[in-house]
């Protein structure tokens, strides 16, 4: 009876056929390692964020006078509200951990190379939107750090020539960050995740059109693939188990490990925190912004351009890498440059977290920030130089798996 019902449905909407070809029998490289789990793990975290966010919205008040108290109401009075809030807040941290690893894995194994350029570009757009959604959501708490973070970041808009001053007033909805700003941010924070869902569907569609890359970075023959189910569904579920164990540890035993203590103080426009710092996942880009401070009146504009360029440069990465070999596994110089780049990102994060007037070995920390910023952009230049001039001699690559 069930088979007859599904046959009737498939004649009109081929759901089971679609699932069979795109999820069950989908040809997958048989040598994929656990670094490939982070793509599906990102989808799982997105679902968690959407589900918890929808329930949190039922009790949240996007009002400058009530927003902070509504968050406290969720934590103290709503049944299981504390769990929903901690899942959502720590889910944002978990989301960026997964996304950063996913991006670095793609960079290491050459997943941005032809024919996967559009797949890579969609991923970079998702990253841009994810950062915007994360920042806007952080503001909604309307604590001290949320409020002053909004003030600092939105004021960067004034660096745009000619239209900056008028544009920031439009974003604020007035002449300072206030209730209209909070309402605008709330609307966008509720809308953008659904835009992200559409882009994720497009991302998966592009992936299935060109098929997955693999650790060797080679074009595969049919004998090199195996069905996605059950081999990689089991692998994904094992990854889910490990990741969710770590996630649940922070939710239940260390829920405030990544949350700023000043954000448990209601927003006060009359009292500036001694050290305004963004969430950890923005710190490398914040450090780049602060490092461009030597151009006088043009420093703010140059800093904003450098901060945006730090992400936008990923769009041109497929054209910078000219090597005939995709995977860094067979490219010694590129591999070395990559790990320097990873370490440099951590250094930038530390610089972004530190006060701007901090001294390190007798030197202002801004000098370290400038050096780390130069290394960050230098990676992409050197990758192009090494591959365009054929300085790098890759190791032999296997013909098949």
Helices and strands as residue ranges (DSSP letters): H 2-12, H 15-19, I 20-24, E 27-29, G 34-36, H 37-57, H 67-76, H 81-108, H 117-140, H 144-155, G 156-159, H 164-172, H 179-210, G 222-224, E 225-227, H 231-253, G 261-264, G 280-282, H 283-291, G 296-298, H 299-312, G 313-316, H 317-320, G 328-330, H 332-353, E 359-360, E 363-364, H 365-388
